[in-house]
């Protein structure tokens, strides 16, 4: 067995299928210390509460579409920092999926390699016959590498790190439906991720990184700062190209300067939006779960300005720019998005900065810049006498509000890195703390 494959096999045999083993119930002693250690390691990697048991959050993670390369081990690069020694790396497409036209597959593969070429000194050359550094194929179940796929969903693809023979080879599960958009699994995004492995990268713990192991559809430039830092640690930057602008990394919940974009309740949980991400706080778990907005709600925009829950109708309203969306649980309500001016806001309002429903009054407060409006949920009309001044009606508060939520009889207003706990009945600030204290920091 070639040296590079020997390096890879223990990693795969011990960790690659830990999720599959647990999910599909092979004959394993689930109470064993080794199995519990693997579960704890996986939970730690995905920033879940570390219990060592298959709790609801862990099982939910296992059900997600994901890459078939290990999630545990050395997370920045494969062991021994495997990399290609030449700057010209060859590839060959062995066969094609029937899901797409041949030209669409070629374009997806070519564009995926271009993403990595733009940030490294590497050049990728296509071969039409013979052995290439990276052999690309579509296969099902057992497909010749003793590393079988698992049918639809689950494991989407896998790739081997740089090396001889199977090193660099990239395989896609033909039991998946591949697309060039968001209708099914986007071949370009999955290929770009897998080629990261074929170049020597392992998985990232940053949910905003392309190299995060769970599939999520997104538009625009796919690499985050974490992805670029990782690949350039192996190969260096591209001396021929201008510096690209990466997607922002996932926000750090304990950053003392953290601000929130929006906060809302959702069926007893708290949802906190920041950039392309949201945190989900469950009352029974101390640690919040961070996820890409698009991975849960593909139809929502990447940036949320405001959000609130109207529990009487089991609906959550999401605002971004001049549009609003409605959710019933985690499902988008038909007929949305709508323009925010349908609520009765003047056309001069281009953004709702914060929104919060007050159960005692049946009113929703909508904040924009230094003013706010009161919306009657029962009559679906805006109250007369508005807008009013935030500073005048909420003494002790900042002039503007970034996010707001009503919990346990108190309003929580967020402005930049400051949180105001406010008594609506007494009309006064009870305490002022950092915004990130809401995330148990």
C-alpha angles and dihedrals in degrees: 000000000000116000095244092052090048088056091051102044100068089048092052098041094049102039115007096080099033088111092045092047092052095041100047098039106238116178100283130140097246092190094055119119091236093054093046089050090054091049091050090048092052092046090051092050092053094042092245123145104280106235104139089229135097097258124170096270092050093049090048089054091050091056093058123102108256149159120278096227117104119279095199131062125047104001103194100049138356117270113291090018093266114206140158112269094209125065091220109073119186127213136184130194103222097188140353135238115243089220092081139032114265090245091054092052091048090050094049092050093044093049092046091056090045090060090061094038091057093061101036138046089251125122120198120213124193119225123198097199141013129034118325128188090248115035111194122202144158116226144154134231108326103014105167107285100081087245104101127197120237105228127256117003119350107076110025103181144332138209136196124231121252115295145096127311107355092011111121094011114142125204129191124201108245090199087074122082109242124206142173093231138026097293092095135347107329108234095203094055095044091045093050089052094047093047087056086062091044088056094050107272122130126200123302125224089215108102089207094057123098087228092061104120099232117083118243128167116231136161130228129029107356104204124092126202088261092057093048094046090051098049094043090052085064103038109010126236127309107265092199101054135067115247112278123225108241127209112265116269120244111284118253110240092212096049103129090218094051117138129188127232096200141343129201142159118244117189094321096322127100118233118200118190123206124165109311092342143071134200120220116209116195117193091229095052126066095201119070119227117231121210140162112261091227093054090064102026110025091178095056121091121256091245123054118195100185142351140183139174124234099196096186088071096028090239136135120202120211123198128201120164111316094338135081133199130201125217129196101201103311095335126097113241115236117250094041148151099060131174114267089230088072085077090062099263114145118257089245089072107089099169137028106218097191140356132192134175118222108207094197092060102028088231131125118214116216117197127201122169108312096343140067139200132210117226121197107221095195096053096029090227136119115251117247120249095048149162098057132178117270091208093052098045099037106044115200092025130116116262092247133039125215097185140351139192135175116227134164094348096311135098116230112205121190125201118171106309095340128093122199118201103206133191106219093193095048093036095224141109112258098189142345120220138156118288093237092060084080086068092052094260 
